[in-house]
Amino acid sequence: MNPIPVGVVMGSSSDWDTMQHAVQILQQFGVAHEARVVSAHRMPDDMFAYAEAAAARGLKAIIAGAGGAAHLPGMLAAKTVVPVLGVPVASKHLSGVDSLHSIVQMPKGVPVATFAIGPAGAANAALFAVAMLAGEDPALRQKLQAFRAEQTEAARAMTLPPHA
């Protein structure tokens, strides 16, 4: 079995500013992953090969960034049964709304989980992948529970300025 359960892919290296947040979360949880550029528009044959081989290679999730109305998450989902987690990358002209629409409006039968635009979406996609893997990995589940408990405690510890 492939020791790498999560693939992080993006259409170009310029998407790295967003997608690195997914990689950071995976690293924090000790989840093996691969990160690469697999452009749906510039290298469609490579993208199809990646998607078609994903399940056989043991990938359990693919986190795919889409910038500028790119179709990478949807095209991957059309060619694999491995769950695809789509991350809209903010674009210069439409602030990522075009990317969001390209992911969220997939036709019936080609599901893509869709996350928030930008770094928060990339981090949450990675946390979702961790949660998927944690279902079969008690140690990973404990790490995720501890992470969430830390977030809760941090929220409780926040102080607000006094109201006048």
C-alpha positions as CSV (number, residue, x, y, z in Angstrom):
1,M,0.0,0.0,0.0
2,N,1.1,3.5,-0.8
3,P,2.4,5.3,2.4
4,I,1.1,8.6,0.9
5,P,-2.6,8.9,1.5
6,V,-3.2,12.5,0.5
7,G,-2.3,14.3,-2.7
8,V,-2.2,18.1,-2.8
9,V,-2.4,19.4,-6.4
10,M,-2.7,22.8,-8.0
11,G,-2.9,24.2,-11.5
12,S,0.3,26.3,-11.2
13,S,3.0,27.2,-8.8
14,S,1.3,30.6,-8.2
15,D,-1.4,28.6,-6.3
16,W,1.2,27.5,-3.7
17,D,0.6,30.6,-1.6
18,T,-2.8,29.2,-0.8
19,M,-2.2,25.5,-1.0
20,Q,0.8,25.5,1.3
21,H,-1.7,26.0,4.1
22,A,-3.1,22.5,3.4
23,V,0.4,21.1,3.4
24,Q,1.2,22.8,6.7
25,I,-1.8,21.1,8.4
26,L,-0.9,17.7,7.0
27,Q,2.6,18.1,8.3
28,Q,1.3,19.2,11.7
29,F,-0.6,15.9,11.9
30,G,2.2,13.8,10.5
31,V,0.1,12.8,7.5
32,A,2.3,11.7,4.5
33,H,1.4,13.6,1.4
34,E,2.6,14.7,-2.0
35,A,2.3,18.2,-3.5
36,R,2.6,18.9,-7.2
37,V,1.4,21.0,-10.1
38,V,-1.0,19.1,-12.3
39,S,-2.7,21.7,-14.6
40,A,-6.0,20.8,-16.2
41,H,-5.3,23.3,-18.9
42,R,-1.6,23.1,-19.6
43,M,-1.0,19.4,-19.0
44,P,-4.4,17.6,-19.3
45,D,-2.8,14.2,-20.1
46,D,-0.7,14.4,-16.9
47,M,-3.8,15.4,-14.9
48,F,-5.8,12.5,-16.3
49,A,-3.0,10.1,-15.5
50,Y,-2.7,11.4,-12.0
51,A,-6.5,11.0,-11.4
52,E,-6.7,7.6,-13.0
53,A,-3.8,6.2,-11.0
54,A,-4.8,7.8,-7.7
55,A,-6.9,4.9,-6.2
56,A,-4.4,2.2,-7.3
57,R,-1.6,4.2,-5.7
58,G,-3.4,4.3,-2.4
59,L,-4.5,7.9,-2.3
60,K,-7.4,8.4,0.1
61,A,-8.1,12.0,-0.7
62,I,-7.0,14.6,-3.2
63,I,-6.9,18.3,-2.2
64,A,-7.1,20.3,-5.4
65,G,-6.7,24.0,-5.7
66,A,-8.4,25.9,-8.5
67,G,-7.5,29.5,-9.4
68,G,-9.1,31.7,-12.0
69,A,-12.1,29.5,-12.8
70,A,-9.8,26.5,-13.5
71,H,-11.5,23.2,-13.5
72,L,-8.8,21.0,-11.8
73,P,-11.0,19.7,-8.9
74,G,-13.9,18.8,-11.2
75,M,-11.7,17.2,-13.9
76,L,-10.0,15.1,-11.3
77,A,-13.3,14.0,-9.7
78,A,-14.5,13.0,-13.1
79,K,-11.6,10.6,-13.5
80,T,-11.3,9.0,-10.1
81,V,-13.3,7.6,-7.2
82,V,-10.9,9.1,-4.7
83,P,-12.7,11.9,-2.8
84,V,-11.6,15.3,-4.2
85,L,-11.6,18.3,-1.9
86,G,-11.7,21.5,-3.9
87,V,-10.1,24.7,-2.7
88,P,-10.9,27.9,-4.5
89,V,-7.7,30.0,-5.0
90,A,-8.3,33.8,-4.9
91,S,-7.9,35.4,-8.3
92,K,-6.8,38.9,-9.2
93,H,-10.0,40.0,-10.8
94,L,-12.9,38.2,-9.1
95,S,-11.3,37.4,-5.7
96,G,-11.8,33.7,-6.1
97,V,-15.5,33.8,-6.7
98,D,-14.9,32.4,-10.2
99,S,-12.8,29.6,-8.7
100,L,-15.5,28.9,-6.1
101,H,-18.2,28.6,-8.8
102,S,-16.0,26.4,-11.0
103,I,-15.9,23.9,-8.1
104,V,-19.3,24.1,-6.4
105,Q,-21.3,23.8,-9.6
106,M,-20.3,20.3,-10.6
107,P,-23.0,18.2,-12.3
108,K,-24.9,15.5,-10.4
109,G,-22.7,12.4,-10.2
110,V,-19.3,14.1,-10.1
111,P,-19.0,15.2,-6.5
112,V,-16.3,17.6,-5.2
113,A,-16.3,18.8,-1.6
114,T,-15.9,22.6,-1.7
115,F,-14.2,24.7,0.9
116,A,-13.7,28.4,1.5
117,I,-11.8,30.6,-0.8
118,G,-8.1,31.0,0.1
119,P,-5.9,29.8,2.9
120,A,-8.7,29.0,5.3
121,G,-10.2,26.7,2.7
122,A,-6.9,25.0,2.1
123,A,-6.4,24.4,5.9
124,N,-10.0,23.2,6.3
125,A,-9.6,20.8,3.3
126,A,-6.5,19.3,5.0
127,L,-8.4,19.0,8.3
128,F,-11.2,17.3,6.4
129,A,-8.7,14.9,4.9
130,V,-7.2,14.3,8.4
131,A,-10.7,13.5,9.7
132,M,-11.3,11.1,6.9
133,L,-8.1,9.2,7.7
134,A,-8.7,9.4,11.4
135,G,-11.7,7.1,11.0
136,E,-9.3,4.2,10.5
137,D,-6.4,5.5,12.6
138,P,-6.9,5.8,16.4
139,A,-3.6,7.7,16.9
140,L,-4.5,10.3,14.2
141,R,-8.0,10.5,15.7
142,Q,-6.4,11.4,19.1
143,K,-4.3,14.1,17.5
144,L,-7.4,15.6,15.8
145,Q,-9.3,15.5,19.1
146,A,-6.4,17.3,20.9
147,F,-6.2,19.9,18.1
148,R,-9.9,20.7,18.4
149,A,-9.7,20.8,22.2
150,E,-6.8,23.3,21.8
151,Q,-8.9,25.4,19.4
152,T,-11.8,25.4,21.9
153,E,-9.6,26.5,24.8
154,A,-8.0,29.2,22.7
155,A,-11.5,30.5,21.9
156,R,-12.5,30.4,25.6
157,A,-9.3,32.3,26.5
158,M,-10.0,35.2,24.2
159,T,-10.8,38.4,26.0
160,L,-12.9,41.1,24.6
161,P,-12.6,44.8,25.4
162,P,-15.0,46.0,28.1
163,H,-18.2,47.5,26.9
164,A,-18.9,51.0,27.9
